[in-house]
Amino acid sequence: MKYRRLGNTGLKVSEIGLGSWLTYGTAAEQKAADACVAKAFECGINFFDTANAYNRGEGEKAIGAALRSYQRSDYVLSTKVFFPMGDGVNDRGLSRKHIMEQCEASLKRLGTDYIDVYFCHRFDKDTPVEETLRALDDLTAQGKILYSAVSEWSAAQIARAGGTSRRLNLRPLASNQPIYNMFERYIEEEVLEVSGQEGLGQVVFSPLAQGILTGKYKPGQQPPAGTRGADDSVNGVIRSYLRDDVLGVVAQLDDLAASLGLKLSQLALAWVLRQPGVSSALIGASKPGQVEENAQASGILLQQETLETIDGLLRQVADFAPAR
């Protein structure tokens, strides 16, 4: 396993991280979470990500329970705040009240004294960014979080936060967490450049496009039984990928990976990690074997010819925009 600095910080995270969106505390049982976390440690993964909103806290509980037997200094743990956690008018967003209350709640669910990286899950247009950044800075001063970060913030929002932090002499943000994969590349337009200027690393989620880039879904065929695509309770996003033109390109990418002696998932992860601004790619896994296969993508360097071939294939579906 290779490790990269998280933005301009001294914190080092594994190139492959283990996330818990749509898995632990939801689709996967605690035994699966325990087994996947154990395999992650075996593979050298030190970065584990969750969020309070994942099944209203159940994702945090599952990750916290799975990590409990490991030494706290051996792993980097991140969670998030923004989405509703109750029916009250203040049970959401990035106000000081919500951030402070949810940080305490997350610490309890995770069973830890501190959170390594605390992400603002989305931008809150109803709260002054100064209020949000001061709250995060106070939590850092209290030792409850070590680094503050954002998720799916635009380039303009990241630049605004950076300027505000400098003006108020607050600790800078460490990371952004955007979606990034072969089919969803919006961060290449502005986010990567601005993040680099502001010192933020990218911890990208859905690098395998909800599992599409594993090759398990075939054009002209129904999603295999037992997969996310066949589960109506969690396939709201993946459904838009299940188009024959998209899956046809995936089949060609699968052939390319095989010609290189790689699994498609490894090719897709190596492609994401080709970006120097990416600190870590978060995978989702319900089986230890998936963790092991994906972890092997760390350190794979793709030749320029391969990257050009991939770009040519992706141009066939350049107009693809998944529903969200």
PALO-122572 format. One record per residue (C-alpha): residue in three letters; z, y, x. Coordinates in steps of 0.02 Angstrom, whole numbers, always signed. Each point is the difference from the previous one (the first is absolute). Example, Ala and Ser with C-alpha at 12.3 -4.5 7.8 and 13.67 -1.06 7.14 Angstrom:
<sites>
<site><code>ALA</code><up>+390</up><north>-225</north><east>+615</east></site>
<site><code>SER</code><up>-33</up><north>+172</north><east>+69</east></site>
</sites>
This chain:
<sites>
<site><code>MET</code><up>+0</up><north>+0</north><east>+0</east></site>
<site><code>LYS</code><up>-45</up><north>+174</north><east>+61</east></site>
<site><code>TYR</code><up>+104</up><north>+153</north><east>-41</east></site>
<site><code>ARG</code><up>-47</up><north>+182</north><east>-27</east></site>
<site><code>ARG</code><up>+100</up><north>+161</north><east>-9</east></site>
<site><code>LEU</code><up>+26</up><north>+70</north><east>-173</east></site>
<site><code>GLY</code><up>-92</up><north>+164</north><east>+17</east></site>
<site><code>ASN</code><up>+79</up><north>+113</north><east>+130</east></site>
<site><code>THR</code><up>+169</up><north>-85</north><east>-11</east></site>
<site><code>GLY</code><up>+72</up><north>-122</north><east>+125</east></site>
<site><code>LEU</code><up>+17</up><north>-134</north><east>-135</east></site>
<site><code>LYS</code><up>-109</up><north>-152</north><east>+31</east></site>
<site><code>VAL</code><up>-62</up><north>-104</north><east>-145</east></site>
<site><code>SER</code><up>-100</up><north>-161</north><east>-3</east></site>
<site><code>GLU</code><up>-187</up><north>+20</north><east>-30</east></site>
<site><code>ILE</code><up>+22</up><north>-114</north><east>-149</east></site>
<site><code>GLY</code><up>+143</up><north>+39</north><east>-119</east></site>
<site><code>LEU</code><up>+62</up><north>-98</north><east>-151</east></site>
<site><code>GLY</code><up>+1</up><north>+92</north><east>-166</east></site>
<site><code>SER</code><up>+70</up><north>-51</north><east>-169</east></site>
<site><code>TRP</code><up>-112</up><north>+85</north><east>-129</east></site>
<site><code>LEU</code><up>-43</up><north>-124</north><east>-139</east></site>
<site><code>THR</code><up>+88</up><north>-142</north><east>+91</east></site>
<site><code>TYR</code><up>+186</up><north>-9</north><east>+36</east></site>
<site><code>GLY</code><up>+109</up><north>+32</north><east>-151</east></site>
<site><code>THR</code><up>-153</up><north>-17</north><east>-112</east></site>
<site><code>ALA</code><up>-131</up><north>-135</north><east>+21</east></site>
<site><code>ALA</code><up>+88</up><north>-93</north><east>+141</east></site>
<site><code>GLU</code><up>+172</up><north>-80</north><east>-7</east></site>
<site><code>GLN</code><up>+140</up><north>+35</north><east>+123</east></site>
<site><code>LYS</code><up>-36</up><north>-163</north><east>+93</east></site>
<site><code>ALA</code><up>-175</up><north>+62</north><east>+34</east></site>
<site><code>ALA</code><up>+65</up><north>+168</north><east>+62</east></site>
<site><code>ASP</code><up>+123</up><north>-88</north><east>+115</east></site>
<site><code>ALA</code><up>-134</up><north>-115</north><east>+70</east></site>
<site><code>CYS</code><up>-126</up><north>+140</north><east>+28</east></site>
<site><code>VAL</code><up>+128</up><north>+112</north><east>+85</east></site>
<site><code>ALA</code><up>+52</up><north>-145</north><east>+113</east></site>
<site><code>LYS</code><up>-182</up><north>-31</north><east>+47</east></site>
<site><code>ALA</code><up>-25</up><north>+186</north><east>+30</east></site>
<site><code>PHE</code><up>+140</up><north>+4</north><east>+127</east></site>
<site><code>GLU</code><up>-72</up><north>-156</north><east>+81</east></site>
<site><code>CYS</code><up>-168</up><north>+89</north><east>+17</east></site>
<site><code>GLY</code><up>+77</up><north>+158</north><east>+75</east></site>
<site><code>ILE</code><up>-11</up><north>+109</north><east>-156</east></site>
<site><code>ASN</code><up>+141</up><north>+128</north><east>+3</east></site>
<site><code>PHE</code><up>-54</up><north>+116</north><east>-141</east></site>
<site><code>PHE</code><up>+47</up><north>-34</north><east>-182</east></site>
<site><code>ASP</code><up>-47</up><north>+115</north><east>-143</east></site>
<site><code>THR</code><up>+55</up><north>+13</north><east>-181</east></site>
<site><code>ALA</code><up>+32</up><north>+133</north><east>-134</east></site>
<site><code>ASN</code><up>+130</up><north>+35</north><east>-133</east></site>
<site><code>ALA</code><up>-137</up><north>-1</north><east>-132</east></site>
<site><code>TYR</code><up>-56</up><north>-178</north><east>+39</east></site>
<site><code>ASN</code><up>+60</up><north>-86</north><east>-158</east></site>
<site><code>ARG</code><up>+135</up><north>+133</north><east>-23</east></site>
<site><code>GLY</code><up>+99</up><north>-47</north><east>+155</east></site>
<site><code>GLU</code><up>-29</up><north>-188</north><east>+1</east></site>
<site><code>GLY</code><up>-120</up><north>+13</north><east>+146</east></site>
<site><code>GLU</code><up>+134</up><north>+87</north><east>+104</east></site>
<site><code>LYS</code><up>+129</up><north>-131</north><east>-47</east></site>
<site><code>ALA</code><up>-116</up><north>-142</north><east>+51</east></site>
<site><code>ILE</code><up>-45</up><north>+77</north><east>+169</east></site>
<site><code>GLY</code><up>+181</up><north>+47</north><east>+32</east></site>
<site><code>ALA</code><up>+59</up><north>-177</north><east>-36</east></site>
<site><code>ALA</code><up>-136</up><north>-76</north><east>+110</east></site>
<site><code>LEU</code><up>+46</up><north>+114</north><east>+147</east></site>
<site><code>ARG</code><up>+188</up><north>-19</north><east>-15</east></site>
<site><code>SER</code><up>+17</up><north>-139</north><east>+129</east></site>
<site><code>TYR</code><up>-94</up><north>+97</north><east>+135</east></site>
<site><code>GLN</code><up>+72</up><north>+127</north><east>+121</east></site>
<site><code>ARG</code><up>-29</up><north>+174</north><east>-71</east></site>
<site><code>SER</code><up>-62</up><north>+71</north><east>+165</east></site>
<site><code>ASP</code><up>-138</up><north>-132</north><east>+7</east></site>
<site><code>TYR</code><up>-104</up><north>+69</north><east>-143</east></site>
<site><code>VAL</code><up>-68</up><north>+161</north><east>-73</east></site>
<site><code>LEU</code><up>+29</up><north>+17</north><east>-188</east></site>
<site><code>SER</code><up>-86</up><north>+125</north><east>-113</east></site>
<site><code>THR</code><up>+13</up><north>+40</north><east>-184</east></site>
<site><code>LYS</code><up>-58</up><north>+139</north><east>-116</east></site>
<site><code>VAL</code><up>+49</up><north>+126</north><east>-134</east></site>
<site><code>PHE</code><up>-97</up><north>+91</north><east>-136</east></site>
<site><code>PHE</code><up>-45</up><north>-109</north><east>-149</east></site>
<site><code>PRO</code><up>+113</up><north>-12</north><east>-155</east></site>
<site><code>MET</code><up>+156</up><north>-105</north><east>+19</east></site>
<site><code>GLY</code><up>+71</up><north>+42</north><east>-171</east></site>
<site><code>ASP</code><up>-38</up><north>+90</north><east>-161</east></site>
<site><code>GLY</code><up>+86</up><north>+164</north><east>+44</east></site>
<site><code>VAL</code><up>-100</up><north>+157</north><east>+38</east></site>
<site><code>ASN</code><up>+70</up><north>+2</north><east>+178</east></site>
<site><code>ASP</code><up>-22</up><north>-186</north><east>+32</east></site>
<site><code>ARG</code><up>-165</up><north>+30</north><east>+90</east></site>
<site><code>GLY</code><up>-88</up><north>+114</north><east>+123</east></site>
<site><code>LEU</code><up>+54</up><north>+78</north><east>+165</east></site>
<site><code>SER</code><up>+138</up><north>+117</north><east>-53</east></site>
<site><code>ARG</code><up>+154</up><north>+6</north><east>+109</east></site>
<site><code>LYS</code><up>+98</up><north>-84</north><east>-140</east></site>
<site><code>HIS</code><up>-119</up><north>-147</north><east>-18</east></site>
<site><code>ILE</code><up>-23</up><north>-25</north><east>+187</east></site>
<site><code>MET</code><up>+187</up><north>+0</north><east>+36</east></site>
<site><code>GLU</code><up>+42</up><north>-116</north><east>-144</east></site>
<site><code>GLN</code><up>-140</up><north>-121</north><east>+34</east></site>
<site><code>CYS</code><up>+35</up><north>-10</north><east>+185</east></site>
<site><code>GLU</code><up>+177</up><north>-57</north><east>-40</east></site>
<site><code>ALA</code><up>-65</up><north>-124</north><east>-129</east></site>
<site><code>SER</code><up>-129</up><north>-70</north><east>+123</east></site>
<site><code>LEU</code><up>+131</up><north>-22</north><east>+136</east></site>
<site><code>LYS</code><up>+106</up><north>-102</north><east>-120</east></site>
<site><code>ARG</code><up>-145</up><north>-108</north><east>-58</east></site>
<site><code>LEU</code><up>-59</up><north>-29</north><east>+178</east></site>
<site><code>GLY</code><up>+176</up><north>-37</north><east>+61</east></site>
<site><code>THR</code><up>-14</up><north>+113</north><east>+152</east></site>
<site><code>ASP</code><up>+80</up><north>+158</north><east>+69</east></site>
<site><code>TYR</code><up>-161</up><north>+90</north><east>+40</east></site>
<site><code>ILE</code><up>-187</up><north>+1</north><east>-36</east></site>
<site><code>ASP</code><up>-114</up><north>+14</north><east>+151</east></site>
<site><code>VAL</code><up>-147</up><north>+86</north><east>-88</east></site>
<site><code>TYR</code><up>+19</up><north>+83</north><east>-170</east></site>
<site><code>PHE</code><up>-165</up><north>+35</north><east>-88</east></site>
<site><code>CYS</code><up>-33</up><north>+126</north><east>-137</east></site>
<site><code>HIS</code><up>-105</up><north>-118</north><east>-107</east></site>
<site><code>ARG</code><up>-113</up><north>+138</north><east>-66</east></site>
<site><code>PHE</code><up>-10</up><north>+190</north><east>+4</east></site>
<site><code>ASP</code><up>+105</up><north>+89</north><east>-131</east></site>
<site><code>LYS</code><up>-88</up><north>+155</north><east>-66</east></site>
<site><code>ASP</code><up>+154</up><north>+45</north><east>-103</east></site>
<site><code>THR</code><up>+119</up><north>+16</north><east>+149</east></site>
<site><code>PRO</code><up>-14</up><north>+129</north><east>+139</east></site>
<site><code>VAL</code><up>-46</up><north>-90</north><east>+160</east></site>
<site><code>GLU</code><up>+139</up><north>+97</north><east>+87</east></site>
<site><code>GLU</code><up>+129</up><north>-84</north><east>-113</east></site>
<site><code>THR</code><up>-69</up><north>-173</north><east>+36</east></site>
<site><code>LEU</code><up>-7</up><north>+25</north><east>+188</east></site>
<site><code>ARG</code><up>+175</up><north>+74</north><east>+8</east></site>
<site><code>ALA</code><up>+70</up><north>-149</north><east>-95</east></site>
<site><code>LEU</code><up>-86</up><north>-121</north><east>+120</east></site>
<site><code>ASP</code><up>+64</up><north>+98</north><east>+149</east></site>
<site><code>ASP</code><up>+177</up><north>-6</north><east>-68</east></site>
<site><code>LEU</code><up>-11</up><north>-189</north><east>-25</east></site>
<site><code>THR</code><up>-57</up><north>-15</north><east>+180</east></site>
<site><code>ALA</code><up>+145</up><north>+107</north><east>+60</east></site>
<site><code>GLN</code><up>+117</up><north>-113</north><east>-98</east></site>
<site><code>GLY</code><up>-73</up><north>-154</north><east>+84</east></site>
<site><code>LYS</code><up>-54</up><north>-78</north><east>-165</east></site>
<site><code>ILE</code><up>-184</up><north>+8</north><east>+51</east></site>
<site><code>LEU</code><up>-71</up><north>+8</north><east>+176</east></site>
<site><code>TYR</code><up>-175</up><north>+64</north><east>-37</east></site>
<site><code>SER</code><up>-78</up><north>+82</north><east>-152</east></site>
<site><code>ALA</code><up>-177</up><north>-33</north><east>-56</east></site>
<site><code>VAL</code><up>-123</up><north>+16</north><east>-143</east></site>
<site><code>SER</code><up>-120</up><north>-114</north><east>-93</east></site>
<site><code>GLU</code><up>-173</up><north>+42</north><east>-68</east></site>
<site><code>TRP</code><up>+18</up><north>+186</north><east>+38</east></site>
<site><code>SER</code><up>-161</up><north>+96</north><east>+22</east></site>
<site><code>ALA</code><up>-49</up><north>+85</north><east>+163</east></site>
<site><code>ALA</code><up>+44</up><north>+170</north><east>-75</east></site>
<site><code>GLN</code><up>+171</up><north>-63</north><east>-57</east></site>
<site><code>ILE</code><up>+37</up><north>-74</north><east>+171</east></site>
<site><code>ALA</code><up>-51</up><north>+163</north><east>+86</east></site>
<site><code>ARG</code><up>+109</up><north>+100</north><east>-121</east></site>
<site><code>ALA</code><up>+150</up><north>-112</north><east>+35</east></site>
<site><code>GLY</code><up>-27</up><north>+17</north><east>+187</east></site>
<site><code>GLY</code><up>-6</up><north>+189</north><east>-10</east></site>
<site><code>THR</code><up>+153</up><north>+6</north><east>-110</east></site>
<site><code>SER</code><up>+100</up><north>-112</north><east>+117</east></site>
<site><code>ARG</code><up>-41</up><north>+111</north><east>+148</east></site>
<site><code>ARG</code><up>+43</up><north>+159</north><east>-96</east></site>
<site><code>LEU</code><up>+167</up><north>-69</north><east>-57</east></site>
<site><code>ASN</code><up>+36</up><north>-89</north><east>+166</east></site>
<site><code>LEU</code><up>+12</up><north>-169</north><east>-86</east></site>
<site><code>ARG</code><up>-34</up><north>-169</north><east>+76</east></site>
<site><code>PRO</code><up>-187</up><north>-41</north><east>-15</east></site>
<site><code>LEU</code><up>-72</up><north>-139</north><east>-106</east></site>
<site><code>ALA</code><up>-35</up><north>-161</north><east>+94</east></site>
<site><code>SER</code><up>-130</up><north>-89</north><east>-106</east></site>
<site><code>ASN</code><up>-116</up><north>-6</north><east>-148</east></site>
<site><code>GLN</code><up>-28</up><north>-159</north><east>-99</east></site>
<site><code>PRO</code><up>-174</up><north>-1</north><east>-79</east></site>
<site><code>ILE</code><up>-110</up><north>-136</north><east>-67</east></site>
<site><code>TYR</code><up>-132</up><north>-47</north><east>+128</east></site>
<site><code>ASN</code><up>-122</up><north>-144</north><east>+8</east></site>
<site><code>MET</code><up>-185</up><north>-31</north><east>+20</east></site>
<site><code>PHE</code><up>-34</up><north>+57</north><east>-178</east></site>
<site><code>GLU</code><up>+121</up><north>+146</north><east>-12</east></site>
<site><code>ARG</code><up>-25</up><north>+118</north><east>+146</east></site>
<site><code>TYR</code><up>+45</up><north>+173</north><east>-65</east></site>
<site><code>ILE</code><up>+125</up><north>+32</north><east>+141</east></site>
<site><code>GLU</code><up>-145</up><north>+3</north><east>+124</east></site>
<site><code>GLU</code><up>-60</up><north>+165</north><east>-76</east></site>
<site><code>GLU</code><up>+150</up><north>+112</north><east>+37</east></site>
<site><code>VAL</code><up>+166</up><north>-91</north><east>-7</east></site>
<site><code>LEU</code><up>-14</up><north>-86</north><east>+169</east></site>
<site><code>GLU</code><up>-46</up><north>+161</north><east>+90</east></site>
<site><code>VAL</code><up>+135</up><north>+107</north><east>-80</east></site>
<site><code>SER</code><up>+131</up><north>-137</north><east>+21</east></site>
<site><code>GLY</code><up>-42</up><north>-8</north><east>+184</east></site>
<site><code>GLN</code><up>+21</up><north>+188</north><east>+16</east></site>
<site><code>GLU</code><up>+168</up><north>-9</north><east>-88</east></site>
<site><code>GLY</code><up>+61</up><north>-153</north><east>+96</east></site>
<site><code>LEU</code><up>-1</up><north>-124</north><east>-144</east></site>
<site><code>GLY</code><up>-49</up><north>-182</north><east>+22</east></site>
<site><code>GLN</code><up>-80</up><north>-99</north><east>-140</east></site>
<site><code>VAL</code><up>+87</up><north>-152</north><east>-74</east></site>
<site><code>VAL</code><up>-141</up><north>-63</north><east>-110</east></site>
<site><code>PHE</code><up>+21</up><north>-108</north><east>-154</east></site>
<site><code>SER</code><up>-123</up><north>-118</north><east>-83</east></site>
<site><code>PRO</code><up>-100</up><north>-29</north><east>+161</east></site>
<site><code>LEU</code><up>-69</up><north>-159</north><east>-78</east></site>
<site><code>ALA</code><up>-50</up><north>+90</north><east>-161</east></site>
<site><code>GLN</code><up>+121</up><north>-94</north><east>-113</east></site>
<site><code>GLY</code><up>-53</up><north>-165</north><east>+79</east></site>
<site><code>ILE</code><up>-186</up><north>+26</north><east>-26</east></site>
<site><code>LEU</code><up>-23</up><north>+1</north><east>+189</east></site>
<site><code>THR</code><up>+69</up><north>-176</north><east>+19</east></site>
<site><code>GLY</code><up>-160</up><north>-77</north><east>-69</east></site>
<site><code>LYS</code><up>+87</up><north>-95</north><east>-140</east></site>
<site><code>TYR</code><up>-100</up><north>+87</north><east>-137</east></site>
<site><code>LYS</code><up>-183</up><north>-49</north><east>-14</east></site>
<site><code>PRO</code><up>-146</up><north>+88</north><east>-88</east></site>
<site><code>GLY</code><up>-44</up><north>-77</north><east>-167</east></site>
<site><code>GLN</code><up>+163</up><north>-98</north><east>-9</east></site>
<site><code>GLN</code><up>+164</up><north>+24</north><east>-93</east></site>
<site><code>PRO</code><up>+152</up><north>+43</north><east>+109</east></site>
<site><code>PRO</code><up>+83</up><north>-161</north><east>+60</east></site>
<site><code>ALA</code><up>+153</up><north>-56</north><east>-98</east></site>
<site><code>GLY</code><up>+162</up><north>+60</north><east>+77</east></site>
<site><code>THR</code><up>-76</up><north>+152</north><east>+85</east></site>
<site><code>ARG</code><up>+42</up><north>+181</north><east>-37</east></site>
<site><code>GLY</code><up>-171</up><north>+27</north><east>-76</east></site>
<site><code>ALA</code><up>+35</up><north>-134</north><east>-130</east></site>
<site><code>ASP</code><up>+172</up><north>+70</north><east>-46</east></site>
<site><code>ASP</code><up>-13</up><north>+132</north><east>-136</east></site>
<site><code>SER</code><up>+175</up><north>+63</north><east>+38</east></site>
<site><code>VAL</code><up>-46</up><north>+64</north><east>+174</east></site>
<site><code>ASN</code><up>-191</up><north>+13</north><east>+6</east></site>
<site><code>GLY</code><up>-21</up><north>+174</north><east>-72</east></site>
<site><code>VAL</code><up>-68</up><north>+71</north><east>+163</east></site>
<site><code>ILE</code><up>-87</up><north>-152</north><east>+71</east></site>
<site><code>ARG</code><up>-106</up><north>-22</north><east>-156</east></site>
<site><code>SER</code><up>-113</up><north>+144</north><east>+49</east></site>
<site><code>TYR</code><up>-43</up><north>-88</north><east>+164</east></site>
<site><code>LEU</code><up>-60</up><north>-156</north><east>-89</east></site>
<site><code>ARG</code><up>-182</up><north>+55</north><east>-8</east></site>
<site><code>ASP</code><up>-140</up><north>-109</north><east>+62</east></site>
<site><code>ASP</code><up>-70</up><north>+136</north><east>+115</east></site>
<site><code>VAL</code><up>+170</up><north>+27</north><east>+82</east></site>
<site><code>LEU</code><up>+33</up><north>-186</north><east>+13</east></site>
<site><code>GLY</code><up>-174</up><north>-26</north><east>+71</east></site>
<site><code>VAL</code><up>+41</up><north>+119</north><east>+142</east></site>
<site><code>VAL</code><up>+166</up><north>-90</north><east>+24</east></site>
<site><code>ALA</code><up>-94</up><north>-164</north><east>+18</east></site>
<site><code>GLN</code><up>-108</up><north>+77</north><east>+138</east></site>
<site><code>LEU</code><up>+155</up><north>+68</north><east>+86</east></site>
<site><code>ASP</code><up>+76</up><north>-174</north><east>-10</east></site>
<site><code>ASP</code><up>-154</up><north>-72</north><east>+88</east></site>
<site><code>LEU</code><up>+15</up><north>+135</north><east>+134</east></site>
<site><code>ALA</code><up>+184</up><north>-41</north><east>+28</east></site>
<site><code>ALA</code><up>-40</up><north>-185</north><east>+17</east></site>
<site><code>SER</code><up>-134</up><north>+38</north><east>+130</east></site>
<site><code>LEU</code><up>+136</up><north>+88</north><east>+101</east></site>
<site><code>GLY</code><up>+123</up><north>-143</north><east>-19</east></site>
<site><code>LEU</code><up>+110</up><north>+102</north><east>-117</east></site>
<site><code>LYS</code><up>+64</up><north>-12</north><east>-177</east></site>
<site><code>LEU</code><up>-65</up><north>+138</north><east>-114</east></site>
<site><code>SER</code><up>+177</up><north>+68</north><east>-19</east></site>
<site><code>GLN</code><up>+15</up><north>+15</north><east>+189</east></site>
<site><code>LEU</code><up>-166</up><north>+91</north><east>+11</east></site>
<site><code>ALA</code><up>+52</up><north>+121</north><east>-138</east></site>
<site><code>LEU</code><up>+168</up><north>+36</north><east>+82</east></site>
<site><code>ALA</code><up>-77</up><north>+23</north><east>+172</east></site>
<site><code>TRP</code><up>-123</up><north>+121</north><east>-79</east></site>
<site><code>VAL</code><up>+142</up><north>+104</north><east>-72</east></site>
<site><code>LEU</code><up>+95</up><north>-4</north><east>+165</east></site>
<site><code>ARG</code><up>-153</up><north>+64</north><east>+95</east></site>
<site><code>GLN</code><up>+58</up><north>+173</north><east>-54</east></site>
<site><code>PRO</code><up>+118</up><north>+70</north><east>+133</east></site>
<site><code>GLY</code><up>+89</up><north>+103</north><east>-134</east></site>
<site><code>VAL</code><up>+55</up><north>-158</north><east>-91</east></site>
<site><code>SER</code><up>+173</up><north>-55</north><east>+55</east></site>
<site><code>SER</code><up>+14</up><north>-156</north><east>-109</east></site>
<site><code>ALA</code><up>-90</up><north>-94</north><east>-138</east></site>
<site><code>LEU</code><up>+110</up><north>-68</north><east>-139</east></site>
<site><code>ILE</code><up>-42</up><north>-172</north><east>-65</east></site>
<site><code>GLY</code><up>+63</up><north>-83</north><east>-158</east></site>
<site><code>ALA</code><up>+38</up><north>-185</north><east>+7</east></site>
<site><code>SER</code><up>+78</up><north>-132</north><east>-110</east></site>
<site><code>LYS</code><up>-22</up><north>-142</north><east>+125</east></site>
<site><code>PRO</code><up>+51</up><north>-11</north><east>+184</east></site>
<site><code>GLY</code><up>-173</up><north>-60</north><east>+47</east></site>
<site><code>GLN</code><up>-74</up><north>+165</north><east>-60</east></site>
<site><code>VAL</code><up>+121</up><north>+96</north><east>+110</east></site>
<site><code>GLU</code><up>-46</up><north>-104</north><east>+152</east></site>
<site><code>GLU</code><up>-187</up><north>+16</north><east>-29</east></site>
<site><code>ASN</code><up>+9</up><north>+188</north><east>-23</east></site>
<site><code>ALA</code><up>+116</up><north>+27</north><east>+148</east></site>
<site><code>GLN</code><up>-132</up><north>-75</north><east>+113</east></site>
<site><code>ALA</code><up>-110</up><north>+153</north><east>-34</east></site>
<site><code>SER</code><up>+111</up><north>+103</north><east>+115</east></site>
<site><code>GLY</code><up>-86</up><north>+37</north><east>+164</east></site>
<site><code>ILE</code><up>-175</up><north>-48</north><east>-58</east></site>
<site><code>LEU</code><up>-126</up><north>+127</north><east>+65</east></site>
<site><code>LEU</code><up>-166</up><north>+8</north><east>-92</east></site>
<site><code>GLN</code><up>-157</up><north>+36</north><east>+99</east></site>
<site><code>GLN</code><up>-106</up><north>+152</north><east>-45</east></site>
<site><code>GLU</code><up>-141</up><north>-114</north><east>-57</east></site>
<site><code>THR</code><up>+118</up><north>-86</north><east>-122</east></site>
<site><code>LEU</code><up>+62</up><north>+167</north><east>-67</east></site>
<site><code>GLU</code><up>-180</up><north>+57</north><east>-28</east></site>
<site><code>THR</code><up>-40</up><north>-162</north><east>-92</east></site>
<site><code>ILE</code><up>+152</up><north>+25</north><east>-112</east></site>
<site><code>ASP</code><up>-50</up><north>+180</north><east>-39</east></site>
<site><code>GLY</code><up>-173</up><north>-60</north><east>-47</east></site>
<site><code>LEU</code><up>+70</up><north>-128</north><east>-122</east></site>
<site><code>LEU</code><up>+121</up><north>+124</north><east>-77</east></site>
<site><code>ARG</code><up>-140</up><north>+125</north><east>-33</east></site>
<site><code>GLN</code><up>-62</up><north>-121</north><east>-134</east></site>
<site><code>VAL</code><up>+151</up><north>+47</north><east>-107</east></site>
<site><code>ALA</code><up>+29</up><north>+177</north><east>+63</east></site>
<site><code>ASP</code><up>+16</up><north>+64</north><east>-179</east></site>
<site><code>PHE</code><up>+141</up><north>-122</north><east>-42</east></site>
<site><code>ALA</code><up>+157</up><north>+85</north><east>-66</east></site>
<site><code>PRO</code><up>+139</up><north>-117</north><east>-61</east></site>
<site><code>ALA</code><up>+93</up><north>+47</north><east>-158</east></site>
<site><code>ARG</code><up>+180</up><north>+62</north><east>+24</east></site>
</sites>
